[in-house]
């Protein structure tokens, strides 16, 4: 491996680890299901995408890079959508927001209909 590939791989690994750590801290620290899923879906998606990209570049093989790009594509495509659907289902069955939340847009929309 040359410096030409090592430096971007190290940067991507560090950034991916940082975003993954941020997602883990958010899951542990946020007060309710909705904010925890936000942390997991946003920071977790970026962290796993950067880590997959680092693996693809580090392999120095086109087929492995293509697989890692496909993995990034599917994670970016599915994680936010599944988090949104889970949050919508949790709200529908009555899982309440944290007390620090000041506005419930879904409740306001439900009252209008």
One Martini backbone bead per residue (centre of mass of N, CA, C, O) as a GRO file, in nm:
protein
  113
    1UNK     BB    1   0.097   0.036   0.021
    2UNK     BB    2   0.044   0.362  -0.029
    3UNK     BB    3   0.015   0.692   0.048
    4UNK     BB    4  -0.216   0.743  -0.154
    5UNK     BB    5  -0.409   0.531   0.015
    6UNK     BB    6  -0.356   0.563   0.324
    7UNK     BB    7  -0.464   0.847   0.388
    8UNK     BB    8  -0.766   0.811   0.307
    9UNK     BB    9  -0.818   0.564   0.485
   10UNK     BB   10  -0.760   0.696   0.757
   11UNK     BB   11  -0.968   0.921   0.733
   12UNK     BB   12  -1.219   0.737   0.693
   13UNK     BB   13  -1.187   0.576   0.956
   14UNK     BB   14  -1.202   0.814   1.153
   15UNK     BB   15  -1.474   0.930   1.058
   16UNK     BB   16  -1.641   0.669   1.093
   17UNK     BB   17  -1.580   0.633   1.395
   18UNK     BB   18  -1.699   0.903   1.486
   19UNK     BB   19  -1.991   0.858   1.385
   20UNK     BB   20  -2.038   0.593   1.539
   21UNK     BB   21  -1.990   0.713   1.819
   22UNK     BB   22  -2.211   0.926   1.802
   23UNK     BB   23  -2.443   0.723   1.773
   24UNK     BB   24  -2.394   0.572   2.040
   25UNK     BB   25  -2.429   0.817   2.224
   26UNK     BB   26  -2.715   0.892   2.128
   27UNK     BB   27  -2.853   0.628   2.215
   28UNK     BB   28  -2.778   0.669   2.526
   29UNK     BB   29  -2.870   0.994   2.573
   30UNK     BB   30  -3.133   1.008   2.460
   31UNK     BB   31  -3.475   1.028   2.573
   32UNK     BB   32  -3.600   0.894   2.305
   33UNK     BB   33  -3.684   0.712   2.034
   34UNK     BB   34  -3.663   0.935   1.814
   35UNK     BB   35  -3.376   1.044   1.877
   36UNK     BB   36  -3.232   0.771   1.859
   37UNK     BB   37  -3.307   0.712   1.562
   38UNK     BB   38  -3.167   0.957   1.447
   39UNK     BB   39  -2.881   0.884   1.531
   40UNK     BB   40  -2.870   0.604   1.394
   41UNK     BB   41  -2.944   0.692   1.097
   42UNK     BB   42  -2.742   0.921   1.045
   43UNK     BB   43  -2.462   0.855   1.179
   44UNK     BB   44  -2.461   0.553   1.103
   45UNK     BB   45  -2.464   0.588   0.796
   46UNK     BB   46  -2.207   0.755   0.767
   47UNK     BB   47  -2.013   0.565   0.917
   48UNK     BB   48  -2.059   0.309   0.742
   49UNK     BB   49  -1.988   0.440   0.470
   50UNK     BB   50  -1.694   0.517   0.537
   51UNK     BB   51  -1.597   0.232   0.611
   52UNK     BB   52  -1.663   0.098   0.339
   53UNK     BB   53  -1.482   0.282   0.169
   54UNK     BB   54  -1.217   0.207   0.309
   55UNK     BB   55  -1.224  -0.091   0.233
   56UNK     BB   56  -1.236  -0.056  -0.076
   57UNK     BB   57  -0.965   0.100  -0.102
   58UNK     BB   58  -0.773  -0.098   0.057
   59UNK     BB   59  -0.798  -0.351  -0.141
   60UNK     BB   60  -0.730  -0.290  -0.447
   61UNK     BB   61  -1.024  -0.378  -0.568
   62UNK     BB   62  -1.288  -0.356  -0.776
   63UNK     BB   63  -1.489  -0.564  -0.655
   64UNK     BB   64  -1.479  -0.458  -0.363
   65UNK     BB   65  -1.556  -0.168  -0.424
   66UNK     BB   66  -1.833  -0.238  -0.546
   67UNK     BB   67  -1.948  -0.370  -0.288
   68UNK     BB   68  -1.917  -0.122  -0.105
   69UNK     BB   69  -2.096   0.066  -0.278
   70UNK     BB   70  -2.348  -0.112  -0.252
   71UNK     BB   71  -2.365  -0.094   0.055
   72UNK     BB   72  -2.398   0.210   0.070
   73UNK     BB   73  -2.653   0.231  -0.097
   74UNK     BB   74  -2.834   0.050   0.091
   75UNK     BB   75  -2.799   0.208   0.353
   76UNK     BB   76  -2.898   0.485   0.245
   77UNK     BB   77  -3.178   0.370   0.152
   78UNK     BB   78  -3.284   0.214   0.432
   79UNK     BB   79  -3.235   0.355   0.709
   80UNK     BB   80  -3.419   0.613   0.696
   81UNK     BB   81  -3.681   0.467   0.619
   82UNK     BB   82  -3.700   0.275   0.865
   83UNK     BB   83  -3.698   0.496   1.082
   84UNK     BB   84  -3.952   0.639   0.990
   85UNK     BB   85  -4.148   0.395   1.015
   86UNK     BB   86  -4.095   0.339   1.316
   87UNK     BB   87  -4.183   0.619   1.420
   88UNK     BB   88  -4.469   0.612   1.307
   89UNK     BB   89  -4.558   0.356   1.459
   90UNK     BB   90  -4.499   0.458   1.746
   91UNK     BB   91  -4.696   0.697   1.733
   92UNK     BB   92  -4.955   0.534   1.668
   93UNK     BB   93  -4.939   0.355   1.947
   94UNK     BB   94  -4.831   0.592   2.174
   95UNK     BB   95  -4.550   0.694   2.179
   96UNK     BB   96  -4.395   0.920   2.361
   97UNK     BB   97  -4.255   1.203   2.406
   98UNK     BB   98  -4.052   1.398   2.537
   99UNK     BB   99  -4.071   1.662   2.758
  100UNK     BB  100  -3.867   1.852   2.585
  101UNK     BB  101  -4.070   1.850   2.374
  102UNK     BB  102  -4.257   2.111   2.194
  103UNK     BB  103  -4.329   1.952   1.912
  104UNK     BB  104  -4.611   1.784   1.737
  105UNK     BB  105  -4.676   1.736   1.413
  106UNK     BB  106  -4.851   1.477   1.404
  107UNK     BB  107  -5.072   1.577   1.597
  108UNK     BB  108  -5.154   1.825   1.431
  109UNK     BB  109  -5.237   1.661   1.177
  110UNK     BB  110  -5.456   1.486   1.316
  111UNK     BB  111  -5.648   1.730   1.396
  112UNK     BB  112  -5.711   1.822   1.098
  113UNK     BB  113  -5.848   1.531   1.006
   0.00000   0.00000   0.00000
